Amino acid sequence: MRKTIFIADGLWQCLCPQSSQRTLSIRRVPRIQHHTKQKRLLSDLQADYKPVTTPSNVSSAPPHSKSATTWNYRPQTKEISDSRFKISPLSDSQADDKPIITGRIVSPAHLHSESVRTWNYRAQKTEISDPRLQNVPSQKAGKKETPRISIPELYDQLRVEAAKGEYGKTHRSIDLLVRVHHEQPNLRIFAAKILVNIHSELGSALAVAETLKELRSENLQPDAGLCHDILRVLAIHPDHLLQSEILEYMRQKWFTLSPIGEHDVVVGLLADHQYEMALDRIERMWNEDIVIRSWLLDLTVYVLLENEEVETAFRFMKASVNRNENSISPTAWYQLLGVASSNYHYDATVHTWRLRVESGYLNPPSGICLNVLNTAARHGDTQLATDVLRILGDRGTVFSHEHYEALIDAYATYGDIDTAFKVLSLMDNENIRPELASTRAIFHALKDRSKQTDKALESLKELKSSGQKVPAAAMNVVIEATVHQNRTSDALEQYKALHEICDQGPNTETFNVLLRGCRQDKIKAMFVASEMRALNVPTNELTYDRLILACMLSNSDDYEDAMLYYVEMKTRGWKLRRGTQFMLLKRCVEAVDMRAPEILKDMALLPDNTYISSRRWFENNWAGPPIEDLPEISDRSVRQSRPPSWEDPIKRRTLRSKNEGVHMPAVRVLNVASSNEAMQEHR
């Protein structure tokens, strides 16, 4: 006899609203669409299907009874709008008012079976509260979500969506499996909930931990595939403790970590700033002959260089090249050259330049070339410096101070003073005037070696005899080194020879250097001042400052000439260095000179706390009449720092290069206007 099927659809409910208890107790099913994929639902019919005659048959084993195993799954997406698939578990007392509707055809034998595990899903009536899904697109209102694919296909689709990090689609697929197909809790659904957290914004390691707790509450154990999914998520959202726990669990279960899993572990360690552990893991992969993808090697280099671990990145790249010549991409080499040269890491810079630039694989921009040039200058690599200038010259670069000064530094650091003087001469021939800062490397090479200073003077004479032009800066650095060696008489003799060697003659820097050597000999200082006046060489703040020092240090009683120079200096709007001005104040206080308060008032214009400390010293040591019109410390306005007496070209090129995005070194700068030098001259 053919079995009858009773279908309680929406039309039937509208036409027969006052149905009996027996009729309402039968589970309703959606209308079966005439579609090839929906015809498979007929296979669920049991051969012994018979209509239910009494309500007690349904209530004997309801789906929500305590004997059934339930999983209260909380969906994270919006509820399905089709009313046919809403599940509302009811008690026996509620069966008279609301029907129980399911998404598949069931027989009474199926309903009465106590061995069936029912997944009790409670649909949410309101919008989702998860803030991470507020921006996830939802289904359009009124659109019916009907099962149009098989369960295996739905699981495959769920895996694909989770692997892409499609948060909304993944959770809607889980809802479809739970509410429509009544799938029980299993590892495939949990794996999808975990894997979808690879989304960079919506995913998190905390969500993975919560899912693991939910998995354990269902008495399920992660398998090898789920562990690999967790490691993949932790590569994006690092959590070292959870990663260690998963790796220990895999070790206890004898799960083998796949090569892709090894890559995920290394990425997670790098993201968690565990660089040593990541490098140890890569070393272990090399020892175990595991093929390492080139992207992982490049990523390791980028992370190390971003954190300025230049030495570690350089050693890692060398080890990678020794194992596989093509393992490192050209972009990683470019990054290494840029970071290493900006940090003046000589070994990494030279190695990359020889390996990639000289072979033609890499053509660095001018900014990196300048960094390489300064790295070569700092370490005295003349060959590297000339190679950089050759490449820049081929591009048509117009050389300026920073190029010539770096080349001079390279030769001076290397010890080739003769070639450094030739570069100075070439620089002057190109109408680029050498300054005091241009010769700092030469000064440091000569200042402690008197024989080398005399030899340098002979080199300048030979350069002049060969027809080359000798700039005044070359003679100034020789005189400065001689003065530093406390050979003031020899420095004056070198000054006399300057007129024969340099066609330009002496300049302001020449006399300032000589005055430094005459700080305790007023007679020689006056001779230098008279020469300066006779040659009509302009003076500056430093000239007056050192003349005042010479007048005070040579004779402790007579400081009137120093005061005259100080008054003349004030008329020009110039200011003394802090150390010199305090020494002048101290001399006037010791002599109870009434000009001391005026000097103290002038010190109020100095920056920092110079005036505060000087006034306190003045109040404790002044023996004259009380002074009442001194500027108050609390009411003193903020003063601007006075400009330097001369502009440092190395600092100038450093600031200009930083504005252009290139870091240039400000090394070996002689700040002749600093108070430290003034204190040294006092001693």
Secondary structure, 3 states (H helix, E strand, C coil): CCCCCCCCCHHHHHHCCCCCHHHHHCCECCCCCCCCCCHHHHHHCCCCCCCCCCCHHHHCCCCCCCCCCCCCCCCCCCCCCCHHHCCCCCCHHHCCCCCCECCCCCCHHHHHCCCCCCCCCCCCCCCCCCHHHCCCCCCCCCCCCCCCCCHHHHHHHHHHHHHCCCHHHHHHHHHHHHHHCCCCCCHHHHHHHHHHHHCCCCCCHHHHHHHHHHHHHCCCCCCHHHHHHHHHHHCCCCCHHHHHHHHHHHHHCCCCCCHHHHHHHHHHHHHCCCHHHHHHHHHHHHHCCCCCCHHHHHHHHHHHHHCCCHHHHHHHHHHHHHHCCCCCCHHHHHHHHHHHHHCCCHHHHHHHHHHHHCCCCCCCCHHHHHHHHHHHHHHCCHHHHHHHHHHHHHCCCCCCHHHHHHHHHHHHHHCCHHHHHHHHHHHHHCCCCCCHHHHHHHHHHHCCCHHHHHHHHHHHHHHHHCCCCCCHHHHHHHHHHHHHCCCHHHHHHHHHHHHHHCCCCCCHHHHHHHHHHCCCCHHHHHHHHHHHHHCCCCCCHHHHHHHHHHHHHHCCCCCHHHHHHHHHHHHCCCCCCHHHHHHHHHHHHHCCCCCHHHHHHHHCCCCCCHHHHHHHHHHHHCCCCCCCCCCCCCCCCCCCCCCCCCCCHHHHHHHHHHHCCCCCCCCCCCCCCCHHHHHHHHC
